[in-house]
Amino acid sequence: MAQYSAQLDGVFAALADPTRREVVRRLGSGPTSVGDLAGEFPMTLPSFMKHVRTLESNGLIRTVKSGRVRTCVLNRERLALVDDWLAEQRRVWEERTDRLERFVTDPKENPR
């Protein structure tokens, strides 16, 4: 998992912003043009494009330009990195709580 640390850092940094999380959520419904996405947020297009570039540079979305229209597409594989990391953390904490439960409830584990 350590080999993914830099990638995870970038993904979590990108998702730290509520506007970018909303863009990711919105793209979960399917590809959308930058113009349509930008219209949903109360900011200028140049400001919105900074969010798009951050998401794109961290691999969460990719953009495709066709003529004058740039379309954003969610990269679900990148989100899988977050799922994998969270699953690993969940497994570690479940093991710890299971050991604690055995310690508290099983007299063989706690010989006092």
Buried (B, 14 or more C-beta within 10 A) or exposed (E): EEEEEEBBEBBEEBBEBEBBBBBBEBBEEEEBBBEEBBEEBEEEEEEBBBBBEBBBEBBBBBBEEEEEEBBBEBBEEBBEBBEEBEEEEEEEEEEEEEEEEEEEEEEEEEEE
